[in-house]
Amino acid sequence: MNEDSALNILPEFSLRQLIQKIATNRIDDDDRSFYIANIGDVIYKVQRWMSLLPRVQPFYAVKCNNDINLLATLNALGVGFDAASKNEMEAIVKICAHSSKVIYANPCKQISHLKFTERHGIALMTFDNVSELHKIKRCYPEAKLLLRIKIDDFGTLYHLSEKYGVDIEDCPNQLQVARDLQLNVVGIGFHIGGGRYDGEIFASAIQLARKAFHYGKSIGYNFDILDIGGGFPGYADAKFETICAKIRQALDEYFPIEDQVKIMSEPGRYFAERAFHLVMDVIGKREINAKELTAQGEQKKYAYYVNESLHGSFGNVLHDFDNQSFLPVSKSLEGLFSSTVWGYSCSGLDYLLKECQLLEALVRISRYSIVLLMALANLLHTILSSYQFGRQLKKNYQNA
């Protein structure tokens, strides 16, 4: 594997077999962490989405994982893209020829980013405040706008309504300003946040969006787009089925097919989380004598150091709500010990797991001995020291 962007299609391997094969064949002086991507899982997820939500066109949230092979696969399968920045849009326009498949889903936009969208004909975008309307009027008056509404995100673990979204009572004022500025508002959008997977929150948000549609009609707009945002699980197929059933029911009630409203969504984790695995080396190990005594005597603790960091591929730990899963490559089953996993920057805050139970026999100083299942990767590189972080190695494996 000479190019970071290369894609190798492999015969059937288990995940452990694949990692061991890579470790055997790798160059001695190349000990970086890397990713394995199961493109087959992405294809399965698209098919499952189309089966359970046939009325909802997915626009993949590029902020989740901007791997070029993932983007190309989704594009080939007809998935659109949700971009929140110029960098994300630059990645998309390289592989997607149709600007209608892209939404600039950031309610507060930089002027240079707005100008980029105008040059590339990316017209669909969100807003949630009056000052943004004036900015859009100056920079891109032909844009097609979605008003993002605030929803009740009680019970979610990852809140977005604190930052984005207009209260439903203020919708008439926002829409009237847009009307006075002769801007083209074409629909309503929302985002439930994340970590709540019962489907009821989507149903109530869809009902609220119907109210916003009524406001638009009273002012003279004829909305034809509803964006139901993201917040879908990457795992838990049964929960996804429950969510989809609630969404279908709410859409049929509040936005029936005969209304001819285009329904779109912005899933990220759903497509990427289960498909990507981060493989790391354990580069150091330290035994710590615990102060507390147990019935078996003094209990050992261990600290491990890996060739990744909170300031690299683990940047999502700063804001994410789901615990990532660590999977040792070996299958041995020996004693569990309280353990902390540290990143290799010099920051005292750079820990990936604290006080977790790991099998000491499995976590050893060796090549590629821990695998992390994750979706958000290589996106928050707030580098505190001059470290180089994991290259991307894309593989297609089965039965991992």
C-alpha positions in Angstrom: 0.0 0.0 0.0 1.9 3.0 -1.3 -0.8 5.6 -1.6 -2.9 6.8 1.4 -6.0 7.1 -0.9 -5.7 3.6 -2.5 -8.5 1.1 -2.2 -7.7 -2.6 -2.2 -10.6 -5.2 -2.6 -9.7 -8.3 -0.6 -11.0 -11.8 -0.5 -12.8 -13.0 2.6 -10.9 -12.2 5.9 -11.9 -11.9 9.5 -10.9 -8.6 10.9 -8.2 -10.1 13.1 -6.8 -12.1 10.1 -6.7 -8.9 8.0 -4.9 -6.9 10.7 -2.3 -9.7 11.2 -1.8 -9.9 7.4 -1.2 -6.2 7.2 1.2 -6.3 10.2 3.2 -9.1 8.6 3.6 -7.3 5.3 4.1 -3.7 6.4 7.3 -1.8 6.1 9.4 -1.8 9.3 9.6 2.0 9.6 5.9 2.6 9.0 4.3 2.2 12.4 1.4 4.6 12.0 -2.2 3.8 13.0 -4.6 3.2 10.1 -8.2 2.6 9.2 -9.9 -0.4 7.7 -13.2 0.4 5.9 -15.8 -2.2 5.1 -17.4 -0.7 1.9 -19.8 -3.7 1.8 -21.4 -2.5 5.1 -21.9 1.0 3.5 -23.7 -0.6 0.5 -25.8 -2.6 2.9 -26.7 0.5 4.9 -27.8 2.4 1.8 -30.0 -0.6 0.7 -31.5 -0.8 4.1 -32.3 2.9 4.2 -34.0 2.8 0.8 -36.1 -0.2 2.0 -37.2 1.3 5.4 -37.4 5.0 4.4 -38.2 5.0 0.7 -39.6 8.5 0.7 -36.6 10.0 2.4 -33.6 11.0 0.3 -30.4 10.7 2.4 -27.7 13.5 2.2 -24.6 12.1 4.0 -23.2 14.4 6.7 -19.6 14.7 5.4 -18.5 16.1 8.8 -18.9 12.6 10.2 -16.1 11.0 8.0 -14.8 12.6 4.9 -12.9 9.5 3.5 -12.8 9.9 -0.3 -13.7 6.3 -1.0 -16.7 6.5 1.3 -17.9 9.6 -0.4 -17.4 8.0 -3.9 -19.3 4.9 -2.8 -22.2 6.9 -1.5 -22.3 9.1 -4.6 -22.4 6.1 -6.9 -25.3 4.7 -4.9 -27.3 8.0 -5.4 -26.8 9.4 -1.9 -26.6 13.2 -1.6 -24.2 15.2 0.6 -24.6 17.5 3.6 -21.7 19.9 3.8 -21.0 22.3 6.6 -17.9 24.1 5.4 -15.9 25.0 2.3 -13.5 22.2 2.9 -16.3 19.6 2.9 -17.8 21.1 -0.3 -14.4 21.0 -2.0 -14.2 17.3 -1.3 -17.7 16.7 -2.6 -17.4 18.7 -5.9 -14.4 16.4 -6.9 -16.6 13.3 -6.9 -20.2 14.7 -7.4 -21.1 16.4 -10.6 -24.6 17.5 -9.6 -24.9 20.5 -7.3 -28.5 19.5 -6.6 -27.2 16.6 -4.6 -25.5 18.9 -2.1 -26.9 21.0 0.8 -24.9 23.6 2.7 -26.3 22.7 6.1 -24.7 25.3 8.3 -27.1 28.1 9.6 -24.1 30.4 10.2 -21.9 30.7 7.2 -18.6 32.4 6.4 -18.8 34.8 3.5 -16.0 33.0 1.6 -17.8 29.8 1.9 -21.0 31.4 0.6 -19.2 32.7 -2.4 -17.8 29.2 -3.0 -21.3 27.7 -3.1 -22.4 30.4 -5.6 -19.5 29.6 -7.9 -20.3 25.9 -7.9 -24.1 26.3 -8.0 -24.8 24.8 -4.6 -28.0 26.6 -4.0 -29.7 24.8 -1.1 -28.7 26.0 2.4 -30.1 26.5 5.9 -30.6 29.6 8.0 -32.1 30.3 11.5 -31.6 34.1 12.1 -32.2 37.5 10.5 -28.6 38.5 10.2 -27.9 35.4 8.1 -30.7 36.4 5.7 -29.0 39.7 5.1 -25.7 38.0 4.6 -27.2 35.6 2.0 -29.0 38.6 0.3 -25.6 40.2 -0.2 -23.6 37.2 -1.2 -26.0 34.7 -2.8 -29.5 36.1 -3.4 -30.5 33.3 -5.7 -30.0 30.7 -2.9 -32.7 28.2 -2.0 -33.2 28.4 1.8 -34.5 26.0 4.5 -35.5 27.6 7.8 -34.1 25.5 10.6 -36.5 25.2 13.5 -35.7 24.4 17.1 -37.2 21.2 18.4 -37.6 19.8 21.9 -34.5 17.5 22.2 -35.2 16.3 25.8 -33.7 12.9 26.3 -31.0 13.3 23.7 -27.3 13.0 24.7 -26.0 15.3 22.1 -27.9 18.6 22.0 -28.0 20.8 19.0 -31.0 23.0 19.8 -29.0 25.0 22.2 -26.9 26.2 19.3 -29.1 26.2 16.2 -32.7 26.6 15.3 -35.4 29.2 15.6 -38.3 28.9 18.1 -41.5 27.9 16.3 -43.2 31.1 17.6 -40.5 33.2 15.8 -40.9 31.5 12.4 -43.4 34.1 11.1 -41.0 36.9 11.8 -38.0 35.2 10.2 -40.1 34.2 7.1 -41.5 37.8 6.8 -38.0 39.2 6.7 -37.0 36.7 4.1 -40.1 37.6 2.1 -39.3 41.3 2.4 -35.7 40.6 1.1 -37.2 38.7 -1.8 -35.3 35.5 -0.8 -36.4 32.1 -1.9 -37.3 30.0 1.2 -38.3 26.5 -0.1 -38.8 24.5 3.1 -38.2 23.7 6.7 -35.4 21.7 8.4 -34.6 20.4 11.9 -32.0 18.2 13.7 -32.9 16.1 16.7 -29.3 15.9 18.0 -28.2 12.4 18.9 -28.3 9.5 21.3 -32.1 9.1 21.5 -33.3 6.2 19.4 -37.0 5.7 20.2 -38.4 7.5 17.1 -40.9 9.6 19.1 -38.6 12.7 18.9 -38.7 12.5 15.1 -42.5 12.2 15.1 -43.0 15.3 17.3 -40.4 17.3 15.2 -42.2 16.4 12.0 -45.5 17.5 13.5 -43.8 20.8 14.5 -42.5 21.2 11.0 -46.0 21.0 9.6 -46.9 24.0 11.7 -43.9 25.9 10.2 -45.2 25.0 6.7 -48.5 26.6 7.6 -46.7 29.8 8.7 -44.9 29.9 5.4 -48.1 29.5 3.4 -49.7 32.4 5.3 -46.9 34.6 4.3 -47.0 33.6 0.7 -44.4 30.8 0.4 -45.2 27.4 -1.0 -42.7 25.1 0.7 -41.8 21.8 -1.1 -38.8 20.5 1.0 -38.7 19.0 4.5 -35.3 18.1 5.9 -35.5 15.8 9.0 -31.8 16.0 9.8 -29.7 13.3 11.4 -29.5 11.5 14.7 -29.7 7.9 13.4 -27.8 5.0 15.1 -24.8 3.4 13.4 -25.5 0.1 15.1 -28.8 -1.2 16.7 -30.7 -2.4 13.6 -33.8 -3.0 15.7 -33.8 0.5 17.0 -33.3 1.9 13.5 -36.4 -0.1 12.3 -38.4 1.4 15.2 -37.2 4.9 14.3 -38.1 4.4 10.6 -41.6 3.1 11.5 -42.3 6.2 13.5 -40.9 8.5 10.8 -43.0 6.8 8.1 -46.1 7.1 10.2 -45.5 10.8 11.0 -44.8 11.6 7.3 -48.0 9.9 6.2 -50.0 11.9 8.7 -48.4 15.3 8.3 -46.8 15.2 4.9 -48.8 12.7 2.8 -47.4 11.7 -0.7 -50.1 13.8 -2.4 -48.6 17.0 -0.9 -45.6 16.4 -3.2 -43.1 17.5 -0.5 -39.6 16.3 -1.0 -38.3 14.6 2.2 -34.6 14.6 2.8 -32.3 13.7 5.8 -28.7 14.1 6.9 -27.4 10.8 8.3 -23.7 10.5 9.2 -23.0 8.0 11.9 -25.6 5.6 10.3 -23.5 5.1 7.2 -19.9 5.4 8.7 -19.8 4.1 12.3 -19.9 0.3 11.8 -17.9 0.4 8.5 -14.7 2.0 9.9 -12.2 0.5 12.3 -9.1 2.3 13.6 -6.1 0.0 14.2 -3.4 1.2 16.7 -0.2 0.0 18.2 0.3 -0.2 22.0 3.7 1.6 22.2 4.1 1.6 26.0 2.8 -0.1 29.1 3.1 0.8 32.8 2.1 -1.2 35.8 0.5 0.9 38.7 -0.1 -0.4 42.2 -3.6 0.4 43.2 -4.0 1.9 46.7 -7.2 0.1 47.5 -7.1 -3.5 48.7 -9.5 -6.1 47.6 -10.4 -9.5 49.0 -7.8 -11.0 46.8 -5.1 -8.5 47.9 -3.7 -5.5 46.3 -5.1 -5.1 42.8 -2.9 -4.1 39.9 -3.7 -1.3 37.4 -2.2 -0.7 34.1 -1.6 2.4 31.9 -1.2 1.9 28.2 0.1 4.3 25.5 -1.0 4.0 21.9 0.1 5.7 18.7 -3.0 7.8 18.4 -4.3 10.8 20.3 -7.2 12.9 21.5 -5.7 15.5 19.2 -5.8 13.2 16.2 -8.3 10.5 15.3 -9.9 10.7 18.7 -10.9 14.3 18.4 -14.6 13.3 18.5 -14.1 12.3 22.1 -14.2 16.0 23.0 -17.9 16.2 22.0 -19.2 12.7 21.2 -21.7 10.9 23.4 -21.2 7.2 22.4 -18.4 5.2 24.0 -16.2 3.6 21.3 -15.5 -0.1 21.4 -12.0 -1.5 21.9 -11.3 -4.9 20.4 -7.9 -6.6 21.1 -6.6 -8.6 18.1 -5.8 -11.6 20.2 -8.6 -13.9 21.4 -6.9 -15.0 24.7 -9.1 -14.8 27.8 -7.2 -14.0 31.0 -7.7 -11.6 33.9 -9.3 -8.2 33.6 -7.5 -5.2 35.2 -8.4 -1.6 35.7 -6.7 0.3 32.9 -6.2 3.7 31.3 -5.4 4.2 27.7 -3.3 7.3 26.9 -2.7 9.0 23.6 0.9 9.8 22.8 0.9 13.6 22.8 2.5 15.2 25.9 -0.9 16.6 27.0 -2.0 15.4 30.4 -5.6 15.5 29.1 -4.8 13.1 26.3 -6.5 10.0 27.5 -8.8 7.8 25.4 -10.2 5.6 28.1 -10.0 5.9 31.9 -10.6 3.2 34.5 -11.8 0.7 32.1 -11.5 -3.1 32.4 -9.0 -4.6 29.8 -7.5 -8.0 29.5 -3.8 -7.4 30.5 -2.7 -10.4 28.5 -4.2 -9.0 25.3 -2.8 -5.4 25.6 0.8 -5.9 24.9 3.5 -3.8 23.2 3.2 -5.0 19.6 2.2 -4.1 16.2 -1.5 -3.3 15.7 -2.8 -4.8 18.9 -6.0 -2.8 19.5 -8.8 -2.0 17.1 -11.3 0.8 17.7 -14.7 0.8 16.0 -15.5 4.4 15.2 -17.2 6.8 12.7 -15.7 10.2 13.5 -12.1 10.2 12.5 -9.3 12.6 11.4 -11.7 15.6 11.6 -10.6 17.5 14.7 -6.8 17.6 14.3 -6.1 20.3 17.0 -2.5 19.5 17.0 -0.8 20.5 20.3 2.6 19.1 19.3 4.1 18.2 15.9 2.8 14.7 15.6 1.8 12.9 12.4 -1.4 10.9 12.8 -2.9 7.8 11.2 -2.9 7.3 7.4 -6.0 5.8 5.9 -5.9 2.3 4.6 -9.1 1.2 3.0 -10.0 -2.4 2.8 -13.1 -4.4 2.0 -13.5 -7.4 4.3 -16.2 -9.7 5.2 -17.3 -11.6 8.3 -15.2 -9.3 10.6 
